[in-house]
Amino acid sequence: MVTEKPQSRAAGGIKILKTLNELYLGARRKLREAGISGYDLEARLLTAAASHRTKEQLLRDRHHYDTDGSYEAALNALIERRLKGEPIAYILGEWEFYGLLLDITPDVLIPRVDTEVLVDAALEYIRKLPKAARVLDLCTGSGCVGLAIAAHTADARVLLADISPAALRVCRRNIIRNNLIRRVTTMEIDALKSQPLLIGSFDAIVCNPPYIPSGDIAWLDESVRGYEPASALDGGEDGLLFYRGIVPKWKETLSEGGLLAFECGAGQAPAVAEILRVNGLEEIRTYKDTLGIERVVAGIWRRSGPPEGG
């Protein structure tokens, strides 16, 4: 016995209805043929978004039919944007970072898995403190680093700081979205200027600053160069502008024995470590990402200098 597929009558005749799974498979094929490496995951995400479902709901409802063709039309529009190079995080308006779902707009960088190393380094330090930590996330963008730190500690208080009012609006939405309004706040701050009066001290400062050398911006992939905010990418002539500007100004806001930790680009770790060293930070170490690249550099600030005999 052959089971016929459901049909709908439209102005142009009879149309065969497609299931959500068939829409997903079609999207997967288009993305694969376009050479998009994450075609399978992206097809699932786009199909879920077009059908107003989560990934889990899409799997549950994969045999449901697109009865009026609206899901297919929405999916085709999303695929067209992706094939033109627009990053999927901006298409979806959200992205996952360190287990948190975050609102993402073109006003902020898309969080990368590399940046999770910065969260790891901060949490390793904070969890050893005998008190609730006060943390500053400079150049915060979407707030991903500071929010992840707050979400994975019981009582850390976090200040998300950025020069961009638009980025801080995204931060505030993410604070609310992740139910962290009791312990996370925002402030408009230029990281290259002296700290505002009465800002207080911090047990840890984390920062993922712009670190792409200005001359390299033009060579970035179009999905980055053409869509992500240039101000969050450009680190000056050699990519080290923000490290040189931040360390001498902001180390003074660290409590005794406080942590200053930076993300950096491939090959920049030795230079960033030297900037920390010449500015008096101690116990400088690096943390590697999943590809073995030295991705984070961190040091400890002590006003009294090294302990006796150290």
C-alpha positions as CSV (number, residue, x, y, z in Angstrom):
1,M,0.0,0.0,0.0
2,V,1.4,3.4,-1.0
3,T,0.7,6.4,1.2
4,E,0.3,9.6,-0.7
5,K,1.7,12.8,0.7
6,P,-0.8,15.5,1.8
7,Q,-1.6,18.1,-0.7
8,S,-3.0,21.6,-0.6
9,R,-4.9,23.5,-3.3
10,A,-3.4,26.8,-4.3
11,A,-4.2,29.3,-7.0
12,G,-1.7,27.6,-9.4
13,G,-3.0,24.1,-8.7
14,I,-2.1,21.4,-6.2
15,K,0.9,21.8,-4.1
16,I,2.6,18.9,-2.2
17,L,3.1,19.7,1.4
18,K,6.6,19.3,3.0
19,T,7.4,18.2,6.4
20,L,9.7,20.2,8.7
21,N,12.3,17.5,8.2
22,E,12.1,17.9,4.5
23,L,12.6,21.6,4.8
24,Y,15.7,21.0,7.0
25,L,17.1,18.5,4.5
26,G,16.7,21.0,1.7
27,A,18.3,23.8,3.7
28,R,21.2,21.4,4.6
29,R,21.8,20.6,1.0
30,K,21.9,24.3,-0.1
31,L,24.3,25.2,2.7
32,R,26.5,22.2,2.0
33,E,26.6,23.0,-1.7
34,A,27.6,26.6,-0.9
35,G,30.6,25.3,1.1
36,I,29.4,26.3,4.5
37,S,31.4,24.1,6.9
38,G,28.7,24.0,9.7
39,Y,25.9,23.3,7.2
40,D,24.2,20.6,9.3
41,L,23.9,22.7,12.5
42,E,23.1,25.8,10.7
43,A,20.3,24.1,8.7
44,R,18.8,22.9,12.0
45,L,19.0,26.4,13.5
46,L,17.6,28.2,10.5
47,T,14.7,25.7,10.1
48,A,13.9,26.0,13.7
49,A,13.9,29.8,13.5
50,A,11.7,29.8,10.4
51,S,9.2,27.5,12.0
52,H,9.2,29.4,15.3
53,R,10.7,26.4,17.2
54,T,13.7,25.6,19.3
55,K,16.1,22.9,18.0
56,E,14.5,20.4,20.4
57,Q,11.0,21.3,19.3
58,L,12.1,20.9,15.7
59,L,13.3,17.4,16.4
60,R,10.1,16.6,18.1
61,D,7.9,18.0,15.3
62,R,10.0,17.0,12.4
63,H,7.1,15.0,10.8
64,H,4.7,18.0,11.0
65,Y,3.7,19.6,7.7
66,D,4.2,23.1,6.6
67,T,0.5,23.5,5.8
68,D,0.5,26.9,4.2
69,G,4.1,27.2,2.9
70,S,4.9,30.0,5.3
71,Y,7.8,28.1,7.0
72,E,9.4,27.3,3.6
73,A,9.1,31.0,2.5
74,A,10.7,32.2,5.8
75,L,13.4,29.6,5.6
76,N,14.3,30.5,2.0
77,A,14.7,34.1,3.1
78,L,17.0,33.2,5.9
79,I,19.1,30.9,3.7
80,E,19.4,33.7,1.1
81,R,20.8,36.0,3.8
82,R,23.3,33.3,4.9
83,L,24.4,32.6,1.4
84,K,25.2,36.3,1.0
85,G,27.7,35.9,3.9
86,E,25.7,37.2,6.8
87,P,26.8,35.4,10.0
88,I,24.1,33.1,11.3
89,A,24.2,34.6,14.8
90,Y,23.0,37.9,13.4
91,I,20.4,36.2,11.3
92,L,19.1,34.4,14.4
93,G,19.5,37.4,16.7
94,E,21.0,35.1,19.4
95,W,24.0,32.8,20.1
96,E,25.1,30.4,22.8
97,F,28.2,31.1,24.9
98,Y,29.3,29.1,27.9
99,G,25.9,27.6,28.2
100,L,24.1,30.9,28.1
101,L,21.7,32.1,25.3
102,L,22.5,35.7,24.5
103,D,20.9,38.3,22.3
104,I,23.3,39.3,19.5
105,T,23.1,42.2,17.1
106,P,25.5,43.8,14.6
107,D,26.4,46.3,17.4
108,V,28.5,43.6,19.1
109,L,30.9,40.9,18.2
110,I,29.6,37.3,17.9
111,P,30.9,35.3,20.9
112,R,33.5,32.7,19.9
113,V,34.4,29.5,21.7
114,D,38.0,30.8,22.0
115,T,36.7,33.4,24.4
116,E,35.4,30.7,26.8
117,V,39.1,30.3,27.7
118,L,39.0,33.7,29.3
119,V,36.0,32.7,31.4
120,D,37.8,29.5,32.4
121,A,40.9,31.5,33.6
122,A,38.7,34.0,35.6
123,L,36.7,31.2,37.2
124,E,39.8,29.3,38.2
125,Y,40.9,32.4,40.1
126,I,37.6,33.6,41.5
127,R,36.6,30.2,42.9
128,K,39.7,30.2,45.2
129,L,38.8,33.6,46.8
130,P,37.6,33.5,50.4
131,K,35.0,36.2,49.6
132,A,32.5,37.2,46.9
133,A,34.4,38.6,44.0
134,R,33.8,41.9,42.3
135,V,34.6,41.6,38.6
136,L,35.0,44.1,35.8
137,D,34.5,43.0,32.2
138,L,36.1,45.7,30.1
139,C,35.3,46.0,26.3
140,T,32.4,43.8,27.2
141,G,30.5,43.8,23.9
142,S,27.5,41.5,24.3
143,G,28.5,41.0,28.0
144,C,29.3,37.3,27.3
145,V,32.4,37.0,29.4
146,G,31.1,38.8,32.5
147,L,27.7,37.2,32.3
148,A,29.2,33.7,32.1
149,I,31.4,34.5,35.1
150,A,28.3,35.6,37.1
151,A,26.2,32.7,36.0
152,H,28.9,30.2,37.1
153,T,29.6,31.6,40.5
154,A,27.2,31.8,43.4
155,D,27.8,35.4,44.5
156,A,30.3,37.3,42.1
157,R,29.2,40.8,41.4
158,V,30.0,41.9,37.8
159,L,30.3,45.2,36.0
160,L,30.0,45.1,32.3
161,A,31.7,48.1,30.7
162,D,31.9,49.3,27.1
163,I,32.3,52.6,25.2
164,S,29.4,51.8,23.0
165,P,25.9,52.7,24.2
166,A,24.4,50.3,21.6
167,A,26.5,47.4,23.0
168,L,25.4,48.2,26.5
169,R,21.8,48.0,25.4
170,V,22.5,44.5,24.2
171,C,24.2,43.8,27.6
172,R,21.1,44.9,29.5
173,R,18.9,42.6,27.5
174,N,21.2,39.7,28.2
175,I,21.3,40.5,31.9
176,I,17.5,40.3,32.0
177,R,17.4,37.3,29.7
178,N,19.7,35.3,32.0
179,N,18.1,36.4,35.2
180,L,21.2,38.1,36.5
181,I,19.9,41.6,37.4
182,R,20.7,41.2,41.1
183,R,24.5,40.8,40.5
184,V,25.3,42.3,37.1
185,T,25.3,46.0,36.1
186,T,26.5,48.1,33.2
187,M,28.5,51.3,32.8
188,E,29.6,53.3,29.7
189,I,33.4,53.4,30.0
190,D,36.3,54.2,27.6
191,A,38.8,51.5,28.5
192,L,41.7,53.7,27.1
193,K,40.9,56.5,29.5
194,S,41.4,56.7,33.3
195,Q,38.8,55.0,35.3
196,P,35.7,56.9,36.5
197,L,35.8,58.4,40.0
198,L,34.3,56.2,42.7
199,I,34.3,53.1,40.6
200,G,35.9,51.2,43.4
201,S,38.2,48.2,43.3
202,F,37.9,44.8,41.6
203,D,39.2,41.4,42.5
204,A,39.4,40.5,38.8
205,I,39.4,42.4,35.5
206,V,38.8,40.5,32.4
207,C,39.0,41.9,28.9
208,N,38.6,40.8,25.3
209,P,39.8,44.0,23.6
210,P,40.1,44.7,19.9
211,Y,43.3,43.1,18.8
212,I,43.4,42.8,15.0
213,P,46.2,44.9,13.6
214,S,44.6,47.7,11.5
215,G,46.3,46.6,8.3
216,D,44.9,43.1,8.7
217,I,41.3,44.2,8.8
218,A,41.0,44.2,5.1
219,W,42.1,40.5,4.9
220,L,39.5,39.2,7.3
221,D,36.8,37.0,6.1
222,E,33.9,38.9,4.6
223,S,31.5,37.5,7.2
224,V,33.6,39.3,9.8
225,R,34.8,42.4,8.0
226,G,31.5,43.1,6.4
227,Y,29.2,42.5,9.4
228,E,30.9,42.8,12.7
229,P,31.6,46.2,14.3
230,A,35.0,47.5,13.2
231,S,35.5,49.3,16.5
232,A,35.5,45.9,18.2
233,L,38.1,44.5,15.9
234,D,40.7,47.2,15.3
235,G,43.6,47.0,17.8
236,G,45.8,49.7,16.2
237,E,48.9,49.3,14.1
238,D,50.3,46.2,15.8
239,G,47.1,45.0,17.5
240,L,48.4,45.9,20.9
241,L,47.0,49.3,21.4
242,F,44.4,48.3,24.0
243,Y,46.8,46.2,26.1
244,R,49.3,49.1,26.3
245,G,46.5,51.5,27.2
246,I,44.6,49.4,29.7
247,V,47.2,47.8,31.9
248,P,48.9,50.9,33.4
249,K,45.6,52.7,33.9
250,W,43.4,49.8,35.2
251,K,45.8,47.8,37.3
252,E,45.4,50.4,40.1
253,T,41.7,49.4,40.4
254,L,42.7,45.8,41.3
255,S,42.6,44.7,44.9
256,E,45.8,43.3,46.4
257,G,46.5,40.0,44.6
258,G,43.8,40.8,42.0
259,L,43.7,39.1,38.6
260,L,44.1,40.9,35.2
261,A,43.3,38.6,32.3
262,F,43.2,39.3,28.5
263,E,42.2,37.4,25.5
264,C,44.7,37.9,22.6
265,G,45.2,36.9,19.0
266,A,47.3,34.1,17.7
267,G,51.0,34.9,18.3
268,Q,50.3,37.9,20.5
269,A,50.7,36.2,23.9
270,P,54.4,36.9,24.4
271,A,53.9,40.6,23.7
272,V,50.9,40.8,26.0
273,A,52.8,38.9,28.7
274,E,55.6,41.4,28.4
275,I,53.2,44.4,28.8
276,L,51.9,42.8,32.0
277,R,55.5,42.2,33.3
278,V,56.8,45.7,32.7
279,N,53.8,47.1,34.4
280,G,54.6,45.1,37.6
281,L,52.2,42.2,37.4
282,E,53.4,38.8,38.6
283,E,52.7,35.1,38.2
284,I,52.0,35.7,34.5
285,R,50.7,32.7,32.7
286,T,49.0,31.8,29.5
287,Y,46.0,29.6,28.7
288,K,45.6,27.7,25.4
289,D,42.5,27.3,23.4
290,T,41.3,24.0,21.9
291,L,43.7,24.4,18.9
292,G,46.7,24.8,21.2
293,I,46.9,28.6,20.6
294,E,47.9,30.7,23.5
295,R,44.6,32.6,23.8
296,V,44.6,34.2,27.2
297,V,47.3,35.9,29.2
298,A,46.8,36.7,32.9
299,G,48.8,38.1,35.8
300,I,48.4,39.0,39.5
301,W,48.8,42.6,40.8
302,R,50.5,43.2,44.1
303,R,51.2,46.7,45.3
304,S,53.7,45.4,47.9
305,G,55.8,43.5,45.4
306,P,56.7,39.9,45.5
307,P,56.6,38.1,48.8
308,E,59.9,37.9,50.8
309,G,62.1,35.2,49.4
310,G,60.0,35.1,46.1
